[in-house]
Amino acid sequence: MKSEVCSRAFTDIAPYYDTLMSFINYRGWVAYIENILAFNTIRGKKVLDLACGTGVCVLLWLERGYDVIGLDGSLPMLEICRQKLIRSAPRVHNNVYLINGDMRNFRLARKVPIMTCLYDSLNYLLREADLVSCFECVYDTLSDDGIFIFDINTIHCLHDEWGNQTFHRQDGDIYSTWTNTFNTSTFVSSLDLTLAIKKDGKETIIKEFHQERAYPLSTIRELLTNAGFDCSFYRHLTFTPAQERDLRVMGVATKK
Ligand SMILES: C[S@@+](CC[C@H](N)C(=O)[O-])C[C@H]1O[C@@H](n2cnc3c(N)ncnc32)[C@H](O)[C@@H]1O
């Protein structure tokens, strides 16, 4: 028996997201961010993770003794995060708060010292105006001595690494097909993602359409500067100054 679902990005794939991303060393990413925090002498221990998704990093921050707010636009992704929190140690439940919101338009009652936005999430903002709105909200929500740390895929990554190609994967019961198309005028990479989940003699097909846009580093710098930030860019997981030829870049922004 076969059933098929077509859905918006980050809806029906939510229960499978962690399995699909299990190759990511999130623990290493968080350790790297802690080095950035130490380098910038950030002492507060409260993180707002924008576009937190299923909350892999939310749980890692909690494990490291931080208070965490997770914000995401997808309820199904947040629901997976909520279920994982319920299964985790009850003592962390007072230290975490989840918000279903848009990173282009949010406001918190209290400012926070650390804000993160990880794993391509900013690339999901397809217009410069979206980045501007997001950076303005970050500025308003960050404490004056706080820090905003994010990663972003470069044009080189979307154009040359992902390009126009299809690949197939198998992760346990999940067979997936990833078809990317890069538009050289808009710098938008479109992904047709199909999952075939084979379980108990049944096959469920899930299709989602994702789009990511890459921006020149100079544009991101200019938009952050206009929003009131000083910023540095590093090659992801290093402290080497970033270049356009890097695949993923880590941005670090502090208020001027
Ligand atoms: C690739 S996932 C990354 C999730 C998580 N940060 C991680 O590292 O696994 C991108 C996330 O961005 C969220 N997202 C995309 N656009 C958003 C927006 N405008 N506001 C809030 N969340 C958004 C999606 O719902 C999704 O959970």
The ligand as an ORCA input file, in Angstrom:
! r2SCAN-3c Opt
* xyz 0 1
  C      17.388     23.728      7.863
  S      16.296     23.975      9.205
  C      17.445     24.281     10.545
  C      16.827     23.957     11.879
  C      17.808     24.039     13.052
  N      18.362     25.370     13.202
  C      18.932     23.027     12.910
  O      20.093     23.436     13.034
  O      18.645     21.839     12.733
  C      15.639     25.572      8.887
  C      14.576     26.011      9.893
  O      14.247     27.365      9.624
  C      12.868     27.534      9.924
  N      12.448     28.776      9.261
  C      12.526     29.077      7.944
  N      12.064     30.328      7.730
  C      11.691     30.813      8.945
  C      11.161     32.062      9.393
  N      10.914     33.061      8.530
  N      10.915     32.223     10.713
  C      11.165     31.215     11.584
  N      11.658     30.016     11.227
  C      11.923     29.823      9.920
  C      12.226     26.275      9.406
  O      10.940     26.049      9.951
  C      13.269     25.222      9.835
  O      12.966     24.681     11.086
*
